[in-house]
Amino acid sequence: SDHPHVAAGLNNLAESMRTQGKYDEVKPNYERAIEIWEKAYGPDHPRVAGGLNNLATLLYEQGQYDEARALHERALKIRE
């Protein structure tokens, strides 16, 4: 389903799994949540920014610093 509540659930599940170190399972959930929020609210919505920050944190924890920075910068632009 593409309902924003599904995106929130995916995001929450990803957060729980990230804290357990299940990184391979987490990224698709964050990406799907962001995709749903972008469709529901548009690419410049604060919900999208929150999802981008969560995904960026995951990537940072995995040592993917350039990718993480790009997502953090995109999220900051949305919130400015």
C-alpha positions in Angstrom: 0.0 0.0 0.0 1.1 3.5 -0.7 -0.6 5.1 2.3 1.5 7.4 4.5 0.7 5.3 7.6 2.4 2.3 5.9 5.5 4.6 5.4 5.5 5.5 9.0 5.3 1.8 9.9 8.2 0.9 7.6 10.2 3.8 9.0 9.6 2.6 12.6 10.4 -1.0 11.7 13.6 0.2 10.1 14.6 2.2 13.2 14.1 -0.8 15.4 16.1 -3.1 13.1 18.9 -0.5 12.7 19.4 -0.4 16.5 19.7 -4.2 16.3 22.4 -3.9 13.6 20.3 -5.6 10.9 21.6 -3.1 8.3 20.9 -5.2 5.2 17.2 -5.4 6.0 16.9 -1.7 7.0 17.8 0.2 3.9 14.9 -1.0 1.7 12.4 -0.1 4.4 13.7 3.5 4.6 13.8 3.8 0.9 10.2 2.5 0.5 9.0 4.9 3.3 10.7 7.8 1.5 9.1 6.8 -1.8 5.6 6.6 -0.3 6.0 10.0 1.4 7.3 11.6 -1.8 4.2 10.3 -3.7 1.8 11.3 -0.9 3.2 14.7 0.1 5.7 15.7 -2.6 9.5 15.7 -2.5 9.9 18.8 -0.3 7.8 17.7 2.7 9.2 17.5 6.2 8.2 13.8 6.4 10.5 13.2 3.4 13.3 15.1 5.2 12.9 12.9 8.3 13.1 9.8 6.2 16.2 11.1 4.4 17.9 11.8 7.7 17.2 8.3 9.0 18.6 6.8 5.8 21.6 9.1 6.0 22.3 7.9 9.6 22.2 4.3 8.5 24.6 5.0 5.6 26.9 7.0 7.9 27.0 4.0 10.4 28.0 1.8 7.5 30.8 4.1 6.5 29.1 5.5 3.4 30.0 9.0 4.3 29.5 10.7 0.9 26.1 9.2 0.4 25.1 10.1 3.9 26.2 13.7 3.5 24.2 14.1 0.3 21.0 12.9 1.9 21.6 15.1 5.0 22.1 18.1 2.7 18.9 17.3 0.8 17.0 17.0 4.0 18.4 20.3 5.2 17.3 22.1 2.0 13.8 20.8 2.5 13.7 22.2 6.0 15.2 25.6 5.2 
